[in-house]
Every structure is written in structure tokens, then in C-alpha cells.
Amino acid sequence: MTLSLMFEVAMLVSSVCGVLVAAWLLWRARKQGDLQALAGFAIMMAIWCFGHVVLFQGYERVGVYIILANPLMPTFFLHFAIRFVNSGAAKEPMLDRLCQAVPWFYLTSFTVVLQSWWMEAGDAISTLDTRSFFIFTEAGTWNLAYTVLIGMLAHGVLLFGWYRHSGNKRRSILAMFGVGAWGLLLATSFVFPSFGISWFPYPMLLLPTYLLLLVYAVVRYQILSVNAFANRALLWVAMMLVILCVIAVISVVSGRVGLQALASVPSWQLWLYSLLILVVAALIYQPLSRLISRLIYPGASLNEAVLDTWSTQLKEAQDWSQLIAIGERLLSLQIRRCVAIQLKHADLPVQEQNDALAIRVSRLETDWHFVLIGWDDASPGMRLTAEVFASLFSTSCGLLERSLALAAAERKRMDEQHLVELGSLSAAMAHELRNPLNIISMAAYDAPVETRQHIQAQLKRADRLVSDMLVYSGGLNLQIAKTPLCALVSSIVTQAQLDGVVVELEIEQTMELAADPQRLQQVFINLIDNAVSFLRNRPDGKLCIEAKVQDQQTVIQVHNNGPAIDPSLQGEALFQPFVTKRAGGSGLGLAIVRRIVDAHGGRIRHRDDAGWPVTFELIFPQSIHFTNDGIRHE
């Protein structure tokens, strides 16, 4: 292969790399103006390199014109440098003005290119094998000077950014300067023939590496996936070098033992050499992989033992708070930095923290997802560790969620079994208690009137308590039917002992509710009795029951102007069994009401913001699902 052919292949590879890199940057950049400008630089470099290929193929005029467009390359790079630097702490009015002047830089560059074409600023000379190579003419001095000037301005902007920025952006700029020095070394040989220096541009054979290294220096702290690609690429390069060295050694040894060329080597020897190469590659693969991983991800020491420890300890969490505590401890110990985990869950609201490093884990639709917060200035190794841990932590969240759901289902099953046992026990107790109560009632028949009345009152209270226990502990079989709501409540009010309490009904005569009439009657009896017990002997005692249809639901509100409920009893505690401050009450009335309402698929709550001291609001769905026999079972 001649030197000219090698140069042509290098330029073609550079052109292909430029197009691929530009396409990848545009795909990942989206709305990032700095990476879009860098993609423009990659495209211009691809076009510039392709100009050399066109020139070598004999299309001298086209090739020269393409190469003379080189001022556009540093212009795109200047655009990228301004957008990359002009953010955060380095945002300056001067950079804003430069950013506004970018279109003028592009216009000037196009003008220089057009002038170079018009003044024939480039030409072609023959190389050793008669192929054409580009040189600047005297008129091309302005083109070359302008290109150098724009490049210096771009690096001056980067230098300003290095001075003002910190963290990963500062490290990226430093890496860009290193890559820029490498690119200058490669490109310097391009102008040697223009100055009469008869030396083949060997450095330009490595030009494909410049663009790849430049892009890697820019995005390695922004796009973590590029580090994984670089890790594999560097490993492949290292393996190729090792294989080349082995082949070289084999060639030397073969020459000394009389083998003239590898082509004349017997087949069994070629198999032996290949086997040797494969064995050597297998032996050095893991050590090289670990070494290169440490170069790409400094500070990361992930291995199977660490991952197994993380997985085991995260599985030990019994609730969300414990899972967060274990996760923060494991990751903080691994990276030697304090890390906060913010878990967004229905049972655990997110607590915003001002930690430098944080991981926010939330449930989206059917899966758990994570977001790294404050990791922009972390090293690639630390970010890799955080992403691996966050992925494992998200999996642990799903496992804990399923575990808690199974535990809740088991508790519900045990509660239902307990209710069945309690119902059986209550029925037996009711039977056993009512027999002695009947005997006491008959024995008190001959007692004095006052004593008999007192005994009868207490017997009624005991009987009511037994009845309430049977209702609360027993199963509910609902006979659903269309029930006229106004007529039902009116009949209950008519039969109730109101003791002077005024009752108002605000229910339409035609309103119907799909419910069990007997159970619904029990709900209103309990609520009215409960209200009357607090309103009795009050001159202004008033009870109001209103119903309306709202959002495809029947909303019933039972108001009274009695004393407000003690704050210690409000909420869920108000509907717990045996919780009451009512004299002579069993503490089961509201608990029974909630059981019946829940069995209908509705809900009940206490309100103190409806304009009355006490309001109980019942919400029933408009539609009830029937079984085949017309019975809904709880």
C-alpha cells in the first residue's frame, strides 16, 4: 500500500467518522445548541476530508473548492465553544454579545470561502506517485490566516470558560485543550507543502482519532453511555495491539526457522498460531478489562460481591423508611459521599432535601424509575455507581411493594377470619346472655314500680348492646333494590323518639337509591338516635337531612346543631367500635353505619365545614353490581 493510498483511506475514514459522529450528536443533542454546533463542526470536517478523497480521484477543481471551505470548521467550533461556555457561573454579557454575533461570523466565513474560490486561493500538486495534493497559493494566505484566527478565538473562549467554570465542565474544557493540541499536531503537516516543505503529512493519517477524541472530551461528563462505548473501544484497540505484537513475534520466529512468508506456512501451523493468539487473548482479557475500566471510570469498584451485598441488604427492609435508610447507607459507604434517596410513594411523601447528591425514585404507571439529582459534577465512576445502585434500588422498591401488598392481603384474610370467629362467638354469647336477661325481667315483675322501671331500662340497654354486637360482627348480605329515599327517611323520623328535636328533610320525593332498604334504615336510625341523644333537652335542637345527586353519586348529609365532636375523636377513630362519649351508648352505632355504607361501595365521613357544628356525609354510588341471585355479599 502506497503512502498516497494510505492517506486517501485515512481521509475517507475521517469523513465517514465525521458523518456518523454528527448523526449521533444530532440524535442525542435534541434541543442542546452546543452539541448541535459540534455536530455542524463534525459535518464540515467530514466534507473537508472528503475533499481530499475527491482530489485524489482526479477531480482537482471540485476537491480544491471543498478544501477551501475550511474556514467554516472553526466557525462551527467557535459557535459550539460560545454555547458550551456561556452557562452557569461563566454566563457573561460579553459572551451574550458573541452569541448574538455568531450569524455574522458565519456570514464572514462564507464571504472568505467565496473570495477564496474567486481568487483561486488553492491549487494541486503531484505527489511521489503522481496523485494530487492540495496547497495554498499566495491568494490563500487570507483564507489560512482567517481560519487560524477563528480557531484561536474559539480556544480563547474555552480558556475563559476554564477560568470561570468548575467541576466537570472545567475538566471537559481541559480535555478539549489536550485534544486541540493533538489536532494541531496532526493538521500542521497539512500546510507543509504550501510552504515548500517536501515532507509527506504522516500525522494526518491519524486524523480520524482527533474528531472522536474531541467529541469524547465534550460529552463524557454529559452522556454516560459514551463512557461505556469508550471502555469497549479502548479494550478492542488494546486487544488488537496485543494480537499484532504476537503476530510480529511469530513472524520473526518463523523467519529464523526458515519460513519465508506466512502465506507458505502449513495449515496446521496457522491453526497453531491462531490458537496461541486466542489463548493469549483469553488470558489477558480480564486484566486488561479491569485496567481500562479503571482508566475510564476512576473510583468505581463494582463487582459481583458488591452487587450481591447491596441486593441482600436491600431485601432485608421491612418498610419504606427502612429501605431508604439502608439504601443511603450502602451508597454513601460505596462512594464516600453523603447521598440522599427521595422516594415518591403514595404511603410515603417525598421530603425535599438540599443534599449535594440525591436519587429520586418514583413509581410511574407500572414500573419504578429513578432520576439522578446533583450528579453533574460527579466523576464518571461515581455516576456509573449511582446508576447501577439506583437501578437495583428501583427493583427493590418493586419487590418491597409486592411484599407489602401480600402482607396486607394476608392481614385482610386474617381479619375476615377473625370477624367470622367473632360473629360465631357473638351469636353464642347473645344466646347465652338473653336467657338470664329474660329470667331477670320476669323476676323483676313483682318488684316495686320504680325498681322495675330501672331494671327494665338496664335490660333494654343490655339487649341493645347484644343486638349491636351481632350486627357488627356478623356478615352482611345485601338485598339491593330501588329504594325511595324520602319515604324511607320520613317513616324513620315519624317513629323516632325525638324529644322535641326539630327535623327538616331536604330530599326530593322522586329520589331513589339502589340499596338494601333494611340496612339503609338501620343507618338512618343509628345516625338519628346518635344526634338526638346529644340534642335532647336543648330548646333549639335541630336535625337536618338533605340528599342530592352529584358527579354520578348520591350524597346524603345529616346535620345537627349539637355540641362539636371532640377533636381527639375525629377522623378514623370516630368510626372505631366502642369509641363513644354518649351516655348509655354502646360505641357501635357509627361503626355499624360505616360497615353498612362500605358494603354498598360507599363511604362516610365527618365534616365540620358544612355550616353546622356536626355533619355526617354519606356518599353512595349510583350503580350497584348485582350477583345472579340479586344479592350483593360483603
C-alpha positions in Angstrom: 0.0 0.0 0.0 1.5 3.3 -1.1 1.6 6.4 1.2 -0.9 8.2 -1.0 -3.4 5.3 -0.8 -3.0 5.2 3.0 -3.6 9.0 3.1 -6.7 8.6 0.9 -8.0 5.8 3.2 -7.4 7.9 6.3 -9.3 10.8 4.8 -12.2 8.5 3.8 -12.3 7.0 7.3 -12.3 10.5 8.8 -15.1 11.6 6.5 -17.3 8.5 7.5 -16.5 9.1 11.2 -17.5 12.7 10.9 -20.9 11.8 9.4 -21.6 9.1 12.0 -20.5 11.4 14.9 -22.6 14.2 13.6 -25.7 12.0 13.2 -25.1 10.6 16.8 -24.7 14.1 18.2 -27.9 15.4 16.5 -29.8 12.3 17.8 -28.6 12.9 21.4 -28.5 16.7 21.3 -32.2 17.3 20.7 -32.5 20.9 21.8 -28.9 21.4 23.1 -27.5 24.2 21.0 -23.9 23.4 21.9 -24.0 19.8 20.7 -25.8 20.8 17.6 -23.0 23.3 16.7 -20.5 20.5 17.5 -22.4 18.3 15.1 -22.0 21.0 12.4 -18.2 21.0 13.1 -18.2 17.2 12.6 -20.1 17.5 9.3 -17.7 20.2 8.0 -14.7 18.1 8.9 -16.3 15.2 7.1 -16.8 17.4 4.0 -13.3 18.8 4.3 -11.7 15.3 4.5 -13.9 14.1 1.6 -12.5 17.0 -0.5 -9.0 15.3 -0.3 -10.6 12.0 -1.5 -12.2 13.8 -4.4 -8.8 15.5 -5.2 -7.0 12.1 -5.1 -9.6 10.7 -7.5 -8.7 13.3 -10.1 -11.5 15.9 -9.6 -9.0 18.6 -8.7 -11.2 21.7 -9.1 -14.0 20.2 -7.0 -11.6 18.9 -4.4 -9.8 22.3 -4.1 -13.1 24.1 -3.7 -14.2 21.8 -1.0 -11.0 22.1 0.9 -11.0 25.9 0.6 -14.3 25.8 2.7 -12.2 25.1 5.8 -13.0 28.4 7.5 -16.4 27.0 8.2 -14.9 24.4 10.5 -13.5 26.7 13.2 -16.7 28.9 12.8 -18.8 25.9 13.9 -16.4 25.2 16.7 -16.5 28.8 17.8 -20.3 28.6 17.9 -20.0 25.4 20.0 -17.5 27.0 22.3 -19.6 30.0 23.0 -22.7 27.9 23.7 -20.8 25.5 25.8 -19.1 28.1 28.0 -21.9 30.7 28.2 -23.9 29.0 31.0 -23.9 28.9 34.8 -21.1 30.8 36.6 -19.4 31.8 33.3 -22.5 33.5 31.8 -21.3 37.0 30.8 -22.7 39.9 28.7 -19.6 39.6 26.6 -20.4 36.0 25.7 -24.0 37.0 25.1 -22.8 39.6 22.5 -20.6 37.0 20.9 -23.5 34.6 20.7 -25.6 37.3 19.0 -22.7 37.9 16.6 -22.5 34.2 15.6 -24.5 34.8 12.4 -22.0 37.5 11.4 -19.2 35.0 11.9 -20.9 32.5 9.6 -21.5 35.3 7.0 -17.9 36.4 7.2 -16.7 32.8 6.8 -18.9 32.3 3.7 -17.5 35.5 2.3 -13.9 34.3 2.8 -14.8 31.0 1.2 -16.4 32.7 -1.8 -13.4 35.1 -2.1 -11.0 32.1 -1.9 -12.9 30.4 -4.8 -12.9 33.6 -6.9 -9.2 34.3 -6.3 -8.1 30.7 -6.9 -6.6 30.5 -3.4 -5.9 26.8 -3.7 -4.2 24.5 -6.2 -3.0 20.9 -6.5 0.5 19.5 -6.9 1.6 15.9 -7.7 2.9 13.6 -5.0 5.5 10.9 -5.5 3.0 8.6 -7.2 1.6 11.4 -9.3 -1.5 11.8 -7.2 -2.7 15.3 -6.4 -2.3 17.0 -3.1 -3.7 20.4 -2.0 -1.6 23.5 -1.5 -2.5 27.2 -0.8 -1.5 29.8 -3.3 -0.4 33.3 -2.4 -4.0 34.4 -2.6 -4.9 31.7 0.0 -2.9 33.4 2.8 -6.0 35.3 3.8 -8.1 32.0 3.9 -5.4 30.3 6.1 -5.0 33.3 8.4 -8.7 33.7 8.9 -9.1 30.0 9.7 -6.3 30.2 12.3 -7.7 33.5 13.8 -11.2 31.9 14.3 -9.7 28.8 15.8 -7.7 31.0 18.3 -10.8 32.9 19.2 -12.7 29.7 19.9 -9.9 28.4 22.1 -9.8 31.8 23.8 -13.5 31.4 24.7 -12.7 27.9 26.0 -9.9 29.3 28.1 -12.3 31.9 29.6 -14.7 29.1 30.4 -11.9 27.1 32.1 -11.2 30.1 34.3 -14.8 30.6 35.3 -16.2 27.1 35.4 -15.6 24.3 37.9 -16.3 20.6 38.2 -17.0 18.5 35.2 -17.3 21.4 32.7 -13.8 22.6 33.7 -12.4 19.1 33.3 -14.1 18.9 29.9 -12.5 22.1 28.7 -9.1 20.9 29.9 -9.6 17.7 27.9 -10.6 19.7 24.9 -7.4 21.7 25.1 -5.4 18.4 25.2 -7.3 17.1 22.2 -6.8 20.5 20.4 -3.1 20.2 20.8 -3.3 16.7 19.3 -5.4 18.1 16.4 -2.9 21.0 15.8 -0.1 18.4 15.7 -2.0 16.4 13.0 -3.2 19.4 11.0 0.2 21.2 10.9 1.6 18.7 8.4 -1.3 19.7 6.0 0.3 23.1 5.3 3.9 21.9 4.8 3.6 21.5 1.0 2.1 25.0 0.8 5.4 26.4 2.4 7.6 24.4 0.1 8.4 21.7 2.8 8.9 18.4 1.0 7.6 16.1 3.7 4.7 13.7 3.5 1.9 14.6 6.0 2.3 11.4 8.0 0.4 12.8 11.1 -2.8 13.3 9.0 -3.1 9.5 8.8 -4.3 9.7 12.4 -6.8 12.4 11.8 -9.8 10.1 12.5 -8.8 10.0 16.1 -9.0 13.8 16.5 -12.7 14.1 16.0 -13.5 11.0 18.1 -11.4 12.3 21.0 -12.8 15.8 20.7 -16.4 14.6 21.0 -15.5 12.2 23.8 -13.8 15.1 25.7 -17.0 17.1 25.4 -19.7 14.6 26.2 -18.1 12.1 28.6 -19.4 14.1 31.6 -22.9 14.7 30.0 -23.8 11.4 28.3 -22.8 8.4 30.4 -23.3 5.9 27.7 -20.4 7.3 25.7 -18.1 6.1 28.5 -19.3 2.6 28.1 -18.6 2.8 24.4 -15.2 4.3 25.0 -14.5 1.5 27.5 -15.2 -1.2 24.9 -13.5 0.6 22.1 -10.3 1.1 24.1 -10.4 -2.5 25.1 -10.7 -3.6 21.5 -7.8 -1.4 20.5 -5.6 -2.8 23.2 -6.5 -6.4 22.2 -5.7 -5.6 18.5 -2.3 -4.3 19.6 -1.6 -7.4 21.6 -2.6 -9.6 18.7 -0.4 -7.6 16.3 2.6 -8.0 18.7 2.0 -11.7 18.9 1.8 -12.0 15.1 5.0 -9.9 14.8 6.8 -12.2 17.2 5.6 -15.3 15.3 6.8 -13.7 12.0 10.3 -13.2 13.4 10.5 -16.7 14.8 9.1 -18.1 11.6 11.8 -16.3 9.5 14.6 -17.7 11.7 13.4 -21.3 11.4 13.2 -21.0 7.6 9.6 -20.0 6.9 9.7 -17.4 4.0 6.2 -15.9 4.4 3.0 -16.5 6.3 1.3 -17.5 3.0 3.6 -20.5 2.7 3.0 -21.6 6.3 1.3 -25.0 6.5 -2.3 -25.1 7.6 -1.5 -26.8 10.9 0.9 -24.1 11.8 -1.6 -21.3 11.0 -4.1 -23.2 13.3 -1.4 -23.3 16.0 -0.7 -19.6 15.7 -4.4 -18.8 15.8 -4.9 -21.0 18.8 -1.9 -19.3 20.5 -3.4 -15.9 19.8 -6.8 -16.9 21.2 -5.2 -18.4 24.4 -3.2 -15.2 25.0 -6.3 -13.0 24.3 -8.3 -15.1 26.8 -5.6 -14.8 29.4 -5.2 -11.1 29.2 -8.8 -10.1 28.6 -9.9 -9.8 32.2 -6.8 -7.9 33.5 -7.0 -5.5 30.5 -10.7 -5.1 31.1 -10.2 -4.1 34.7 -7.3 -1.8 33.9 -9.2 0.0 31.2 -12.3 0.2 33.3 -10.3 2.0 36.0 -9.0 4.4 33.4 -12.4 5.2 32.1 -14.3 5.1 35.4 -11.8 6.2 38.1 -13.1 5.5 41.6 -15.6 2.8 40.5 -15.0 -0.6 42.1 -18.2 -2.5 41.2 -18.0 -6.3 41.2 -20.3 -9.2 41.9 -19.6 -9.2 45.6 -20.6 -5.6 46.0 -23.8 -6.1 43.9 -24.7 -9.2 46.0 -24.2 -7.3 49.2 -26.4 -4.5 48.0 -29.1 -6.9 46.9 -29.1 -8.9 50.1 -29.2 -5.9 52.4 -31.9 -4.1 50.4 -34.1 -7.2 50.6 -34.0 -7.0 54.4 -36.0 -3.8 54.5 -39.5 -4.3 56.1 -40.9 -0.9 55.2 -40.2 2.2 53.0 -38.4 4.1 55.7 -36.1 1.2 56.4 -35.4 0.7 52.7 -34.4 4.4 52.3 -32.1 4.2 55.3 -30.4 1.1 54.1 -30.0 2.5 50.6 -28.5 5.8 51.7 -26.0 3.9 54.0 -24.9 1.5 51.3 -24.4 4.1 48.5 -22.7 6.6 50.8 -20.2 4.0 52.0 -19.5 3.0 48.4 -18.7 6.4 47.0 -17.6 8.0 50.3 -20.1 10.9 49.8 -23.4 11.6 51.6 -26.3 10.7 49.3 -30.0 11.2 49.9 -32.7 9.0 48.5 -36.0 10.6 47.8 -38.8 8.0 47.4 -42.1 9.1 45.9 -44.8 6.8 47.0 -48.5 7.0 47.9 -47.7 5.9 51.5 -44.5 8.0 51.8 -44.5 11.6 50.5 -41.2 13.0 49.1 -39.2 15.1 51.5 -37.2 17.7 49.6 -33.6 17.9 50.8 -30.8 20.2 49.9 -28.2 17.4 49.7 -25.5 17.8 47.0 -26.2 14.3 45.7 -29.6 12.7 45.6 -31.5 9.9 43.9 -35.2 10.4 43.3 -37.2 7.1 42.9 -40.8 7.2 41.9 -43.5 4.9 40.6 -44.6 5.7 37.1 -47.6 3.6 35.8 -46.5 0.0 36.3 -42.8 0.4 36.9 -40.3 2.2 39.2 -38.0 4.8 37.7 -35.1 6.9 39.1 -33.5 10.3 38.4 -30.1 11.4 39.5 -30.1 14.8 41.1 -27.0 16.9 41.6 -24.6 14.4 39.9 -23.5 16.8 37.1 -20.1 17.4 38.6 -19.5 13.8 39.8 -16.9 11.7 38.1 -18.0 9.1 35.5 -17.1 6.4 38.0 -19.3 7.8 40.7 -22.2 8.3 38.2 -21.9 4.8 37.0 -22.0 3.5 40.6 -25.1 5.7 41.3 -26.9 4.5 38.2 -26.2 0.8 38.9 -27.3 1.3 42.5 -30.4 3.3 41.6 -31.4 0.6 39.1 -31.0 -2.1 41.8 -32.8 0.1 44.3 -35.8 0.6 41.9 -36.0 -3.2 41.6 -36.0 -3.5 45.4 -38.9 -0.9 45.6 -40.9 -3.2 43.3 -40.1 -6.2 45.5 -41.0 -4.4 48.7 -44.2 -3.1 47.2 -45.3 -6.6 46.3 -44.2 -7.9 49.7 -46.3 -5.3 51.5 -49.3 -6.0 49.2 -49.1 -9.7 50.1 -48.8 -8.9 53.8 -51.8 -6.6 53.6 -53.8 -9.3 51.8 -52.8 -11.8 54.5 -53.8 -9.4 57.2 -57.1 -8.8 55.5 -57.7 -12.5 55.3 -56.9 -12.9 58.9 -59.2 -10.0 59.8 -62.0 -11.6 57.8 -61.4 -14.9 59.5 -61.3 -13.1 62.9 -64.7 -11.5 62.0 -66.2 -14.9 61.2 -65.0 -16.2 64.5 -66.2 -13.1 66.3 -69.6 -13.5 64.7 -69.9 -17.0 65.8 -68.8 -16.1 69.3 -71.2 -13.1 69.4 -74.1 -15.3 68.4 -73.3 -17.8 71.1 -72.9 -15.0 73.7 -76.1 -13.4 72.6 -78.0 -16.7 73.1 -76.4 -17.3 76.5 -76.9 -13.7 77.7 -80.5 -13.3 76.6 -81.7 -16.3 78.7 -80.5 -14.8 82.0 -81.8 -11.4 80.9 -85.2 -12.9 80.3 -85.1 -14.5 83.8 -84.1 -11.2 85.4 -87.0 -9.4 83.5 -89.6 -12.0 84.8 -88.1 -11.9 88.3 -88.4 -8.1 88.4 -92.2 -8.3 87.6 -93.2 -8.3 91.3 -90.6 -5.6 92.3 -91.7 -2.0 93.2 -92.6 0.1 90.2 -89.5 2.4 90.4 -87.2 -0.6 90.8 -88.9 -2.5 88.0 -88.6 0.6 85.6 -84.9 0.9 86.4 -84.3 -2.8 85.8 -86.3 -2.7 82.5 -84.2 0.3 81.3 -81.0 -1.5 82.0 -82.3 -4.7 80.4 -83.1 -2.7 77.2 -79.6 -1.3 77.2 -78.1 -4.7 77.6 -80.3 -6.1 74.8 -79.4 -3.2 72.5 -75.7 -3.9 73.2 -76.1 -7.5 72.3 -78.0 -6.6 69.1 -75.3 -4.2 68.1 -72.6 -6.8 68.6 -74.5 -9.2 66.4 -74.9 -6.7 63.6 -71.2 -5.5 63.8 -69.6 -8.9 64.0 -71.9 -10.8 61.5 -71.7 -10.9 57.8 -73.7 -8.5 55.6 -75.9 -9.9 52.8 -77.4 -7.0 50.9 -80.7 -7.3 49.2 -80.3 -4.5 46.7 -83.4 -2.7 45.4 -84.5 0.7 44.2 -85.4 2.4 47.5 -87.5 5.6 47.7 -85.2 7.7 49.9 -87.6 10.4 51.1 -90.3 7.9 52.1 -87.8 5.8 54.0 -86.3 8.6 56.0 -89.8 10.1 56.7 -91.0 6.8 58.2 -88.0 6.6 60.4 -88.4 10.2 61.6 -92.1 9.6 62.3 -91.4 6.6 64.5 -88.3 8.0 66.3 -88.5 9.4 69.8 -87.3 13.0 69.0 -87.9 14.5 72.5 -88.6 18.0 71.0 -85.9 17.9 68.4 -86.9 19.6 65.1 -86.2 17.6 62.0 -86.0 19.0 58.5 -85.9 16.9 55.3 -84.5 18.3 52.1 -84.9 15.2 49.9 -86.8 15.2 46.6 -89.8 12.9 46.6 -88.7 11.1 43.4 -85.2 10.4 44.6 -84.3 6.7 44.6 -81.2 4.9 45.9 -80.0 1.4 44.9 -79.5 -0.1 48.4 -80.7 -2.6 50.9 -83.8 -1.0 52.5 -83.4 -2.8 55.8 -79.7 -1.9 56.1 -80.3 1.6 54.9 -83.0 2.0 57.5 -80.5 0.9 60.2 -78.0 3.5 59.0 -80.5 6.4 59.4 -81.8 5.0 62.8 -78.3 5.0 64.2 -77.4 8.5 62.9 -80.8 10.0 64.1 -80.6 8.3 67.5 -76.9 9.4 67.9 -77.9 13.0 67.1 -81.0 13.1 69.3 -79.0 11.8 72.2 -76.9 15.0 72.1 -79.8 17.3 71.2 -82.3 16.1 73.8 -83.4 18.8 76.3 -82.0 21.6 74.1 -84.6 24.2 73.3 -83.1 24.9 69.9 -82.2 21.3 69.0 -82.4 20.8 65.2 -81.6 18.0 62.8 -81.5 18.4 59.0 -81.2 15.6 56.5 -80.5 16.5 52.8 -79.7 14.5 49.8 -78.6 15.3 46.2 -77.0 13.7 43.2 -73.5 15.0 42.4 -70.9 13.6 40.0 -73.0 10.4 39.4 -73.1 9.8 43.2 -75.8 10.2 45.8 -74.6 12.5 48.6 -76.5 12.4 51.9 -75.7 14.9 54.7 -77.1 14.5 58.2 -76.6 17.8 60.1 -77.3 18.7 63.7 -76.6 21.8 65.8 -75.4 19.8 68.9 -72.0 20.2 70.5 -69.0 19.8 68.2 -67.2 16.5 68.3 -64.1 16.3 70.4 -61.0 16.7 68.1 -59.4 13.6 69.7 -62.3 11.5 68.3 -62.4 13.0 64.7 -61.1 11.0 61.7 -60.9 7.3 61.7 -61.2 7.0 65.5 -64.8 8.2 65.3 -65.9 5.1 63.4 -63.9 2.6 65.5 -66.0 0.2 67.7 -66.6 1.0 71.4 -65.4 4.6 70.9 -68.1 7.0 72.3 -68.8 9.8 74.7 -72.6 9.3 74.5 -74.2 8.5 77.8 -75.6 5.0 77.7 -74.2 4.3 74.2 -72.6 1.1 73.1 -69.9 2.6 70.9 -71.0 0.5 68.0 -73.5 2.8 66.3 -71.2 4.7 63.9 -69.0 1.6 63.4 -72.1 -0.3 62.2 -73.0 2.6 59.9 -69.6 2.5 58.3 -69.8 -1.2 57.8 -73.1 -0.9 56.0 -72.0 2.0 53.9 -68.8 0.3 52.9 -70.7 -2.9 52.0 -72.7 -0.7 49.5 -69.5 0.5 47.9 -69.9 4.0 49.5 -68.1 5.9 52.2 -68.9 8.1 55.2 -67.0 10.9 56.8 -67.5 13.6 59.5 -67.4 17.2 58.4 -67.3 20.4 60.4 -67.1 22.8 57.4 -70.7 22.4 56.1 -72.2 25.3 58.1 -73.3 23.0 61.0 -71.4 22.0 64.2 -71.7 18.3 63.3 -72.3 16.8 59.8 -72.1 13.2 58.7 -71.7 12.9 54.9 -72.6 9.6 53.2 -71.7 9.0 49.6 -73.3 6.1 47.7 -72.5 5.1 44.1 -75.4 5.4 41.6 -74.9 1.9 40.4 -74.5 -1.3 42.4 -73.2 -4.6 40.9 -75.7 -7.4 41.4 -75.0 -11.1 41.6 -77.1 -13.7 39.8 -79.4 -14.0 42.8 -79.8 -10.3 43.2 -77.8 -10.3 46.4 -74.6 -8.4 47.0 -72.3 -10.1 49.5 -69.8 -8.1 51.6 
